[in-house]
Structures are given as C-alpha cells and as structure tokens.
Amino acid sequence: MEDWKAGLRAEVRAIEIATGDAAAAQLPELLRRLRRHQAGLGGNPILALYRRWRIRILARAVADARWHAEQGRAARLDGLDPRR
C-alpha cells in the first residue's frame, strides 16, 4: 500500500512541476497582453467595454499562472501545498 502511495505522490509531484514550468513559460506573454489592453483603455467607449472585460480575464489568467508556477517551484523542492 505504501508503494502505491509513494508512486502516486511522485506522479503528482511530476505533474505539479510540469504544470509550473508551462505556466512560467506563458506568464511573460500573458503580462504583455494584459499591459497592451490596459494601455488601450482610453479610446472608443465600445472598445473600452471589451478591453475591461479582457483585462479582467487576463488578470485572472496571470494570477493563475503565477500560482501554478509557485506550486511547481514548491514541488521541485518537494514541498507540495498542504491545502490540497
């Protein structure tokens, strides 16, 4: 039984590391897109509605990517988040 649990923990750790690496790779592009939408807020009022919506979506994606990158770093150090 303990071997099975150890194998599962190793798989979860590998998944956390891979997810963290992928999120860290996407983070610069997400930040660039977020800044671009924030910079274009002052124009057309119809486009401003769209940009505010995109800013909220992109800000959420940036927060998620940062969280996953941090979880990947923690898993790499073999300390998974205890909330899971």
Residue pairs with C-beta under 8 A, 6 or more apart in sequence:
12 75
12 80
13 75
13 78
13 80
16 71
16 72
16 74
16 75
16 80
17 72
17 75
17 76
18 72
19 68
19 71
19 72
20 68
20 69
20 70
20 71
20 72
20 73
20 75
20 76
21 72
22 68
23 64
23 65
23 66
23 67
23 68
23 69
23 72
24 65
24 69
24 72
26 65
27 62
27 65
27 66
27 69
30 58
30 61
30 62
30 65
31 62
33 58
34 55
34 58
34 59
34 62
37 51
37 54
37 55
37 58
38 51
38 55
40 47
40 51
41 48
41 51
41 52
41 55
42 48
71 80
71 81
74 80
74 81
